[in-house]
Amino acid sequence: MEGLLLARALLDVRAILPARGLGWVFPDETTAALLLDGTTNLVLSYRPPQPGLYLSRERLAGDPKNAFQRTLANRARGDLVSAEQLKLDRVALLTFSGERGFVDVAPIRLVFELTGRNANVLLLEAGDGFEGRIVAAAREITNARNRFRSVRTGGVYTPPPPYEKLDPRTITPDEARSLADTPIGKWREHIDGLGLTLSAELARRARVPVSTPPGDAWPRAFEALRSLVDDPTPREGDLSEGMREAVRADKADVLRKALREPLAKRRTLLLNQLGDVERALGAYETAQGERTQADLLMAYSHLVEPGAVSASLPDFNGEGEASVPLDPALSAVQNAEKLYARARRREEVFERLALREPALRAELTELDASLARLDTAGLGELELMRADLVEAKGDKPAVGARYTSPSGFEVLVGRNNKENDLLTHKVARSTDFWFHVQGYPGSHVIVRTIGKDLAVPDILMAAALAAHYSKASGSGNVAVDYTRKKNVWKPRGAPAGSVHYTQQKTVWVDPALP
């Protein structure tokens, strides 16, 4: 998004300020939309290489997809009070007032760098200007990645390096005359806010005849530049709509990739299950031979020598003899019963799988059609396919009760000893937080923070859950211990749900559900 286009977008935003923020939604991993008081969304699409900022009345939805989006939703609160731009550079600064409540939210600044493949969104502590301590960043950049400029949480943010160019909003005729010998296509090297697209639009609006001497073309270019400042949208097509279409196309590509993986995995599973049907059919044919051998043993048991490892018995079709392998430790009748049992198991497996075969083949056909549609489906159809996939996954039982903390972290609660054991030792990561009521049997509560620290509201909420799901649920002011999961271990030979832990802290809460 070029500098003049960003300036126009921010001008539209400033026209409605101050605006009450009603909350953030996140359609995907690189798009954030703030619902402003009314029906307008301020959309920040920070997916490289085509980031964009614009106002939209499109209905948007979605929970945070990553830790940065959770932080953004919880920290950028209150009124949007200002929207600034660094000169005509592709850097925007949004300031939020914060809000007061049970837990106050401090004012904060949001910096949006719309710099192509280096697009980034950062939260800065309250202050003035474009510098300050970084609270969170969508993309952290270390010195190993960029030796000139790093972006890290806790570090000091500095905007892109300064440069000297003419401002098209204040350019004078004399300054424009100084560019008389510069081709219009290269004016962007000297004038701020112009990129390739607007540079081409400037040349189109200037309409300089081919016969015009180079030194005489600047007056037309100057007038075209003034019109571009007033309305930077290219007249051949709506660039803002084109930007939205580009964003939608990027979303569709991300969604297409996200859908292809689970669909391909499901297809592989179906092929394996159909392979099981084919193998079961072969086993069924083997079972018929085992039944024939068992029938021979029952019919001619008197001809079988005790302790024999095989027996040649007259075939039922009257064409010679059939060889039947035997377990020498068993009698002829016991060998027959063993063969009957083995044949019956093979037949049961085949019958069970054969009943599923039509449904498996029908699902495979439907799945192949879905995979074929992925390449041509639009964003709307892809979102419907994702909703169907999520709904299908929802039929599977979840491990533990699930909640969301005030800061947006996932909270898991074990509902029995087996789930306690699974959540603590299989699901939780070492840096997640683990809660348990002190001195009473109860649930293990895991807060999945991905290495982040917990705010006080998160701690109180998780502790209240641990107290509620415990034998102390009927009491008040219950002591609850919490620590990182890496400090929790299971003693050797201990039953499921039994643990030891260390380096804990304790809070006192009343049992409660959120």
N, C-alpha and C positions, 0 to 999 in steps of 0.2 A: 504494500500500500504506500503510494508515493506521498511526499510531504504535503503537497497542496490538497490532496484528497483527504489526508488525515486532518488537516486544518479545517476543511469543510465539515467533516464528520464531528469534530469537537465543537465547532460552532453550533451545530444542531443540538448537541448535548447541552452546551451552556445555555441554550434558549429555554431549557426546562429546569434549570437549577435554581435553588436547591431542590433536590428530589429525594423523596423518601425511598430507601431501598427496602424491598419486601422479601428479600432472600435470593439466594443464588441457586441456579440449576446447572447441570452439567450433561449436555447431550452426548459428549464423548470425552475421551482422555485429554483432548487439546482444545476444548471449547467450554467457555464459562459465560453464562448469561445472567445478568442482574435484572430482576423484575423491579421496575421503578413504579412509584405510586401511579396507578392507572393501569394501562394495558401495554406499556412499552417495555421492551427488553433492550438493555445495553449489552450487545454481544461482543465478546472478545474471543476471536478465533486465533489461536497461537500455534497452529500447525504449520511448520515450514513446508514449502518455501513461499506460501501465499497467506500470510497472516492478515487479519482484517479487524476493524472496529467499526461497528455501525449500530443504528437503532433499528429495531424490528418489532412488528406486531405479531409475528409468527408464534404460535403456541409451542413452547419448548419445555422439556422436562428431563429429569435424570438426576440420580444421586451422585455424590463425589466418587470418582473412579480411582483416585490415588491420594497419597498423603498431602500433596500440595493443595489439591482441590478441597480437601477437608479443612485445611488451615485457612484457605481463602474464605470458605463459607462461614467459618467461626470468627475470623478476625476482621474482615472487611464488612462492617455492620454500621447501621445508622444512616444518616443522610449523606448523599453524594453532594458535596458542597463546592467542588471546583473540578475543572477539566482543563489542563494546560498542555502546551506543546513546547518542546525544547527547540527554539527558533522555528525553522520549518523542517527539522530533522524528523525521522520516523520514530520518535519517542514521545509517548503520552504519559501524563501524570494525573491520576485521579485521587482526590482526597476525600476520606470518609470521616464523619464526625465522631464515630463510636456511639455507644448507647449505654444508658444506665438501667440497671435492673438488679435482680438477685445477685448476679455476677456481672459487674461492669465490664464493658468492652471498650478499650482505649481507642482513641483516634488512630488512624493508620493511613499511609499513602500507598497507592498501587502504581507501579511503573510498568508500562507496556512497551517493549521494544519490538517494533514491527519491521525488523531488519532481515527480511527474507529467510534464508536458511538458519540464521542465528536468532530467530524470534524467541522472545522470552517474556515471562511475567514475573514480577517480583513484588514483595510486600516490604515496605520500609517503615521504621518507627516514625512517629509523628515528628514533624519538623518543617523546615522551610526549604524550598528549592528542590533540586533533583538529586541531592546527596543525602546519605544517612545510613544507619545500620540496617543490614538485611535481616528481616524476620524469617522469610521463606522465599524460595525461588522455584519456578517450574523446572528450570534446567540449571543445575549447578555446574560451573565451569572452573576447573582447576588450572594451576599454572602449567601442568603437564600437557593440558589440552590447548591452552592459549597463553603464551608466555608474556603477552602484553597486557592482558586484562583478565582477572579472575572474578567469579561471582559465586560466593559461598555464604550459606546461612551463618550469621554472626559477624560476617565481615562488613566492610564499609563499601557501599555502592558508589561508584563514580560513573557518570554518564559517558557516552561515547566521546572521543576526543573532539575538541572544538575545531572549527574550520571557518574559512572566510569566503563567503559567497554573497552575491547581491540578493537582497530580499525583493521578490517580485511584487510584494504589496506596497513597497515604498520606493521602488526604482524610479529614477528621474530620466527625462529624455537625454540628458548629457551622459548619464551612465549607460543608457541603452546605445547611444551613439558610439561609445567606446567598444562596443561589440560589433561595429559595422563590418569589420573584416572577418568576423567569425561566422561560419556557416550556421544556419538556424538549427540544424540537427545537433550542433555541439554547444548550443547555448546552455544546456543543462550542466556543462562543466563549470559555468560561471554563475549560474542563477540557482538559488536555493529552492528546494521543494519539487524539482523536476526529475523524473526518471525517464525510462525509455518510452513508456506509454504516453505520458503528458508531453514529452518532447516531440513525438510524432504528431500529437494533436495540435501542438503549437505550430508546427510547419503546415499542417492542413488548414488551420484558421488563417495563417498569414497569406496564403495563396499568392506567393511571389511569382510573377511571370518569369519564364526562363530567360527572357531577354534583358531582365533588370540587372544592371551592374551590381556586383557584390556590395559595394559601399553604399548603394541607394536602397537596399532592401530593409534596413533596420526600422524605418518608421512603421511599415506594415507589421513587422515582427513585434514591435513595441505595443501596438494596438492589440494585436492578438494575445500578447502576454497579459495585458490588462483585462481582457475578456476572460482569459483563463483563470485569473485570480477571482473574478466575480463568479464564475461557474466552471469549476475544473472538470466537470463530467464531460467526457467526449460526446460529441453530438451524434456520432455514428454508433448508436448502441448505448445502453445504460450501463456504465462501468460498475455502479454500486450493485446492480442486479447481476452483472457478470461476476463480480466478486463473490456475491452470495452463491451463485451457481458453482463457482470454483470451490467454495467451502463445502457445499453440498456434495460435489463430486469427490472431494477428499474424504468426507465422512463416509460416503458410499464405499470408497476403496478400503477404508479401515474396517468397516462393517463386513464387507465382502470377505476380507482376509480372516476376520474373527469368526465368521460363520463357516468358512470352508474347513477349518481344522476340526471342529466337533462333528460336522457332517461326514468328513472323510473317515474319522475314527469310527463313527457309527457304521459306516459302510463296511469297513474292515471287519468289525464285529459281526455284522450280518453275514458276510461271506464266510467267516469262521464257523458261525452257527449252521449255515447251510452245508459247509464241509462236514460238520458233525453229523448232519442228517445222512449224507452220502456214506460216511463211515459206519453209521448205525445200520444202514441198509446192508452193507457188506457183513456186519456182525449178525444181522438177522438171518442172512443166508447160512452163515456158520452155525447159528442156533438150530436151524432145521436139520443140518447134518448131525449135530449133537443129540437132538431128539431121536433121530433114526438109530444112532448108536445105542442110546439108552433103551430104546424099544427092543433092539437085538439082545442086549444084556438081560432084560427082563424075560424075554421069550426063551433064551437059551442059557439061563444062569447055571443049569445043571451041567453044561459043557465046559464051564470056565474053571480052570485049575486054581486052587487057593495060592496066593502069592505070585501069580503070573503078572508080568508087566504088559502083556497084550494078549489078545485072543482073536483067532480067526473063526468067524461065525457065519453060518449060511445066510446069504443075502436074501431079503424078502422078495426080490424080483426073480429069484430062481436062477440067476446068472452068476454062479460061482460063490465066492466067500468075501466077506468084508472084514478088514482088520480094525480092531477096536483097542486103543491104548487104555491101560488100566493103572490105577494106583495099587501097588502090591499090598499095601497095608489094609485095603478095604476089600470087602466081599463083592461079588458081582452085583448084587442088589444095591449095595451102598455106592458103588461106582455109577450105577444107573441113576440113583437119586442125585448124585453130585452133578452128573451131566444134565439132568432135568432142571436142577436149580440154576446152573450156569446158562442154559438156554432160556430159561424164563427171565433172567435178568437182562439178557441181550434183547429179548423181545419187548420187555417193558420199556427199555431205553428207546428202542426204535419207535414204538407206538407213541411215546410221549413226544419225541422229536417230530415224528411224522404229522402229528396233530398241529404242530406249530409251523410246519413248512409252508402252507399257503399264506399265512400271515407274514412270515419272514420274507417270502418272495414278493408279496404285495408291498411291504415296507421298503424293500430294496428298489423296486420299480419307482416308488414315490421319491425315495432318496436320490436316485439317479436323475430324476426330473428336477429336483431341487438344486442339485449340483450343476445341472445344465443351465438352470435359470440364473445362477449367481452372476455369470458374466454379463448378462443383459439387463438384470433387474435394476430398477431405480431405487432411490433412497427409501421411498415409502414402502415398497414391496420388501426391501431388505429389513426394514424395521419390523414389519409384520412377521417375517420369517424368524427374526430374533425373538420376538414375543412368543411365538409358537415353541421355539426351542427352550426358552426359559420356563414356559408353562409345563413342558414335558419333563424338564429337570425337576420341577417342583414336586412331581409325584414321588420322588425318591426321599426316603426319610433323612432328615438332617441330624447331625450329631450335636446333641445338646440344644437347650433353649437359646434363642438368639435375640439380642437387644442391640441398640445403638446408643453410645454414650453421648453426652452433650457436645463433645468435640468431634463427633462423627466416627469414633472408633467402634469396631465390631466387638461385642461382648458375648462370650459363650458361657453357658452355665450347664454343668453336668447334672443329669437328673437321677443318676444312680451310680453305684461304685464303678461299674464298667465304663460308663461315659466319663466319669471323673478321671479314670486311668487313661482313657483314650485321649481326652482333651489335653491333659497335663503332659503326657509323655509322647504323644504322636502328633497332635495338631499344633500345640503352642510352640513358638520359637523362643530361643534363649532370651531375647530382649523383651518379650511380651511380659505383661504383669499378671501375677497370680494372687488371688484373694481366697481366704478361708476364715470362717468364724473361729474365734479362739476358744478352745476347750470344749467344743461340742461337735458331734458328727454333723456333716453338712456337705453342700455342693462345693466343688472347685469352680471358681469363676476366673475366666481368662479374658483379659483385655488385650486385643491384638493391636499394638501400637507401632509396629515396624520400627522399633528402636527409639521412638519419640518418648518424651516424658509426659506424665499425666497431669492435667490441671486438676485443681481441687474439686470442681463439680464432677469430673469423671471418677475420681477416687471415691467420693461420697456415694455416687450412684452404684458403682460396682460393689462397694462394701454393703450397702443396703440390700442389694440382691443376694450377696453371700449370707447375710443375716436372715433374709426371708426364706431362703432355701436351706434352712438348717433346723436342728432341734431347738434352737433358741428363738424361733420365729415368734413365739408368744411373749417374749420379754421385750424390755425397752433398754436403750443405751447399751447395745451389744458390742463387745470388743471384736474387731475384725483385723486380722493380720494381712499384710500384703508385701510382696517382694517380686523381684524379677524371676521369671521362670527358671533361669539358669541356677538359682539358689535353692531349687526344689529337687529332691531326689527320692527314689523309691528304695527302701532297704531290701536287701537280698532276701527272697523268700516271703516277703510281705504280701498280703492279699491285695486285690485290686482296690484302688482308692486310698491306700495307706501311704503316707509320705512323711519325710522329714524336710525341714527348711531352715534357712538361716538369713541373716541380714534383713530381717523383716521390720516394718514399721506398723504401728497400730493406730486405728481410728475407732471412735465410738459412735455408733449410728443406731437409729431405730429401723427395724426390718421394714422394707417397703419394696413394692414393684414400681418401676418408672411410670 
